[in-house]
């Protein structure tokens, strides 16, 4: 998907996520990846949710909560940028969010419901954006990012972490 964006629309760090986006159409990609998330999480037992593959690594539930937290933060960024808010936004420390997320106390169903709520909000938000809004660029974590780049990052970020779970946890 990087070929659909200009180099000034995102920090190269996000390229790995953008390349894993589900579809060139942001809305379709977000909807497709929503169902893939739900289907995948439904294959994980509640007992396995609190498993970490090594000392100091996140549990599966924490990885899933990280996806949800990132969804909310990046959707907020998209809203700000689409509304032409030029205030620089600071980054967030994912390693501080995870231990404070309480993720290991959530059931599989609770994580799915939380993700669905966040993703439905994101889809509704992106439906409201005009083509001009999608190309608005703001600053987050010291780097430029367009609204449409955020849409690709969200579905690609989710896909990236589901692959990590499959490869390292299951």
One Martini backbone bead per residue (centre of mass of N, CA, C, O) as a GRO file, in nm:
protein
  170
    1UNK     BB    1   0.051   0.067  -0.008
    2UNK     BB    2   0.283   0.271  -0.037
    3UNK     BB    3   0.219   0.349  -0.342
    4UNK     BB    4  -0.041   0.530  -0.244
    5UNK     BB    5   0.182   0.697  -0.109
    6UNK     BB    6   0.367   0.936   0.020
    7UNK     BB    7   0.656   0.994   0.194
    8UNK     BB    8   0.505   1.242   0.366
    9UNK     BB    9   0.270   1.047   0.518
   10UNK     BB   10   0.510   0.887   0.672
   11UNK     BB   11   0.682   0.695   0.868
   12UNK     BB   12   0.884   0.433   0.789
   13UNK     BB   13   0.805   0.254   1.032
   14UNK     BB   14   0.498   0.206   0.905
   15UNK     BB   15   0.546   0.032   0.647
   16UNK     BB   16   0.492  -0.256   0.759
   17UNK     BB   17   0.188  -0.198   0.804
   18UNK     BB   18   0.096  -0.087   0.532
   19UNK     BB   19   0.179  -0.353   0.372
   20UNK     BB   20  -0.056  -0.522   0.553
   21UNK     BB   21  -0.292  -0.424   0.439
   22UNK     BB   22  -0.595  -0.553   0.323
   23UNK     BB   23  -0.671  -0.283   0.147
   24UNK     BB   24  -0.692  -0.011  -0.060
   25UNK     BB   25  -0.957   0.008   0.078
   26UNK     BB   26  -1.000   0.116   0.382
   27UNK     BB   27  -1.283   0.018   0.462
   28UNK     BB   28  -1.252  -0.272   0.371
   29UNK     BB   29  -1.002  -0.334   0.543
   30UNK     BB   30  -1.133  -0.281   0.819
   31UNK     BB   31  -1.363  -0.492   0.786
   32UNK     BB   32  -1.195  -0.744   0.726
   33UNK     BB   33  -1.013  -0.728   0.984
   34UNK     BB   34  -1.233  -0.755   1.187
   35UNK     BB   35  -1.321  -1.046   1.120
   36UNK     BB   36  -1.041  -1.175   1.154
   37UNK     BB   37  -1.014  -1.114   1.450
   38UNK     BB   38  -1.261  -1.262   1.555
   39UNK     BB   39  -1.197  -1.540   1.439
   40UNK     BB   40  -0.926  -1.574   1.579
   41UNK     BB   41  -1.004  -1.528   1.881
   42UNK     BB   42  -1.212  -1.773   1.877
   43UNK     BB   43  -0.956  -1.989   1.883
   44UNK     BB   44  -0.903  -1.891   2.171
   45UNK     BB   45  -0.855  -1.968   2.475
   46UNK     BB   46  -0.887  -1.846   2.785
   47UNK     BB   47  -0.627  -1.981   2.899
   48UNK     BB   48  -0.428  -1.864   2.667
   49UNK     BB   49  -0.441  -1.550   2.711
   50UNK     BB   50  -0.207  -1.566   2.961
   51UNK     BB   51   0.013  -1.626   2.756
   52UNK     BB   52   0.372  -1.638   2.747
   53UNK     BB   53   0.668  -1.719   2.566
   54UNK     BB   54   0.818  -1.518   2.772
   55UNK     BB   55   0.991  -1.345   2.972
   56UNK     BB   56   0.847  -1.018   2.947
   57UNK     BB   57   0.614  -1.088   2.778
   58UNK     BB   58   0.333  -1.069   2.636
   59UNK     BB   59   0.028  -1.152   2.631
   60UNK     BB   60  -0.230  -1.214   2.439
   61UNK     BB   61  -0.418  -1.009   2.574
   62UNK     BB   62  -0.214  -0.773   2.553
   63UNK     BB   63  -0.197  -0.767   2.249
   64UNK     BB   64  -0.497  -0.715   2.200
   65UNK     BB   65  -0.505  -0.450   2.366
   66UNK     BB   66  -0.297  -0.302   2.195
   67UNK     BB   67  -0.471  -0.291   1.944
   68UNK     BB   68  -0.699  -0.127   2.074
   69UNK     BB   69  -0.538   0.116   2.170
   70UNK     BB   70  -0.426   0.195   1.892
   71UNK     BB   71  -0.694   0.245   1.759
   72UNK     BB   72  -0.778   0.485   1.937
   73UNK     BB   73  -0.533   0.670   1.893
   74UNK     BB   74  -0.539   0.679   1.576
   75UNK     BB   75  -0.828   0.784   1.549
   76UNK     BB   76  -0.775   1.048   1.689
   77UNK     BB   77  -0.569   1.146   1.488
   78UNK     BB   78  -0.751   1.141   1.241
   79UNK     BB   79  -0.950   1.349   1.342
   80UNK     BB   80  -0.757   1.583   1.380
   81UNK     BB   81  -0.645   1.591   1.088
   82UNK     BB   82  -0.921   1.614   0.934
   83UNK     BB   83  -0.969   1.898   1.103
   84UNK     BB   84  -0.693   2.059   1.077
   85UNK     BB   85  -0.504   1.987   1.313
   86UNK     BB   86  -0.170   2.124   1.391
   87UNK     BB   87  -0.117   1.986   1.646
   88UNK     BB   88   0.111   1.829   1.804
   89UNK     BB   89   0.153   1.484   1.874
   90UNK     BB   90   0.218   1.270   2.096
   91UNK     BB   91   0.320   0.992   2.200
   92UNK     BB   92   0.321   0.644   2.302
   93UNK     BB   93   0.375   0.401   2.563
   94UNK     BB   94   0.319   0.075   2.530
   95UNK     BB   95   0.480  -0.028   2.789
   96UNK     BB   96   0.274   0.131   2.982
   97UNK     BB   97  -0.007   0.030   2.896
   98UNK     BB   98  -0.011  -0.278   2.938
   99UNK     BB   99   0.015  -0.303   3.260
  100UNK     BB  100  -0.255  -0.095   3.268
  101UNK     BB  101  -0.498  -0.274   3.120
  102UNK     BB  102  -0.611  -0.557   3.243
  103UNK     BB  103  -0.618  -0.792   3.024
  104UNK     BB  104  -0.596  -1.064   3.205
  105UNK     BB  105  -0.917  -1.011   3.302
  106UNK     BB  106  -1.018  -1.087   3.024
  107UNK     BB  107  -1.214  -1.213   2.805
  108UNK     BB  108  -1.255  -1.300   2.495
  109UNK     BB  109  -1.529  -1.153   2.459
  110UNK     BB  110  -1.439  -0.877   2.571
  111UNK     BB  111  -1.222  -0.825   2.358
  112UNK     BB  112  -1.406  -0.837   2.115
  113UNK     BB  113  -1.604  -0.613   2.200
  114UNK     BB  114  -1.391  -0.390   2.220
  115UNK     BB  115  -1.293  -0.405   1.932
  116UNK     BB  116  -1.562  -0.361   1.789
  117UNK     BB  117  -1.609  -0.079   1.901
  118UNK     BB  118  -1.354   0.051   1.790
  119UNK     BB  119  -1.389  -0.028   1.488
  120UNK     BB  120  -1.666   0.097   1.441
  121UNK     BB  121  -1.567   0.380   1.497
  122UNK     BB  122  -1.356   0.391   1.272
  123UNK     BB  123  -1.544   0.340   1.034
  124UNK     BB  124  -1.729   0.581   1.083
  125UNK     BB  125  -1.509   0.790   1.056
  126UNK     BB  126  -1.408   0.715   0.764
  127UNK     BB  127  -1.686   0.765   0.629
  128UNK     BB  128  -1.672   1.088   0.692
  129UNK     BB  129  -1.448   1.116   0.493
  130UNK     BB  130  -1.301   1.286   0.266
  131UNK     BB  131  -1.062   1.305   0.035
  132UNK     BB  132  -0.928   1.552   0.166
  133UNK     BB  133  -0.909   1.438   0.455
  134UNK     BB  134  -0.723   1.189   0.387
  135UNK     BB  135  -0.474   1.404   0.306
  136UNK     BB  136  -0.428   1.496   0.567
  137UNK     BB  137  -0.167   1.644   0.772
  138UNK     BB  138   0.009   1.550   1.058
  139UNK     BB  139   0.150   1.534   1.393
  140UNK     BB  140   0.328   1.241   1.520
  141UNK     BB  141   0.596   1.170   1.694
  142UNK     BB  142   0.757   1.385   1.498
  143UNK     BB  143   0.564   1.304   1.248
  144UNK     BB  144   0.419   1.259   0.963
  145UNK     BB  145   0.052   1.211   0.898
  146UNK     BB  146  -0.200   1.065   0.739
  147UNK     BB  147  -0.511   0.958   0.738
  148UNK     BB  148  -0.473   0.719   0.538
  149UNK     BB  149  -0.231   0.593   0.678
  150UNK     BB  150  -0.384   0.516   0.931
  151UNK     BB  151  -0.575   0.312   0.801
  152UNK     BB  152  -0.346   0.118   0.716
  153UNK     BB  153  -0.213   0.075   0.988
  154UNK     BB  154  -0.447  -0.059   1.139
  155UNK     BB  155  -0.469  -0.322   0.968
  156UNK     BB  156  -0.161  -0.393   0.973
  157UNK     BB  157  -0.114  -0.406   1.278
  158UNK     BB  158  -0.304  -0.634   1.333
  159UNK     BB  159  -0.178  -0.843   1.143
  160UNK     BB  160   0.098  -0.849   1.270
  161UNK     BB  161   0.004  -0.951   1.557
  162UNK     BB  162  -0.136  -1.211   1.466
  163UNK     BB  163   0.126  -1.337   1.359
  164UNK     BB  164   0.277  -1.338   1.624
  165UNK     BB  165   0.086  -1.524   1.770
  166UNK     BB  166   0.110  -1.766   1.580
  167UNK     BB  167   0.433  -1.793   1.596
  168UNK     BB  168   0.476  -1.758   1.938
  169UNK     BB  169   0.199  -1.884   2.093
  170UNK     BB  170   0.063  -2.141   1.905
   0.00000   0.00000   0.00000
